[in-house]
Amino acid sequence: MVELVLNRVFAATPAAASLPAVAVRLAAGGIFIGFGLSKFTHHAKEARSFARYGLPDPDVFAYATGTLELTLGIALVLGLVTRLTALGLAGNMIGAICTGGRVDGGFVNLVLAPILLVAMLFLVWAGAGRWSLDGRLAPRLRAAFHELGVSRR
């Protein structure tokens, strides 16, 4: 079972999608890093927004969201466990659309967030593309699990 999951998470990117995947990964990763940092550098403003959205404990929620966006944004830029990273960030964008989009509307919540959601779904399908840590890690992880005797059972 573990091998099956690893094979899907680290599956090769289709050749035609490789360069677009890199471009999407780098651009979206940079955006997530920027928005994640803003949750720390403009924390009071972000927490007030989260309070307006009706989220519980807006201070903690702003830090948690910032940590998620910053950490997964960096992982996205590096191409580290890209499919799982993109899945987590897709969930984050659904949250942005359902909270900020519902209350504030605007470009970030109702234009950029849906675009990033589609970009993340593309990366869930395509993977990291060329020049990623996923490409370097996949053979090593498969070999390590093979040595441990982990199979498709």
Disulfide bonds with the S-S distance in Angstrom:
none
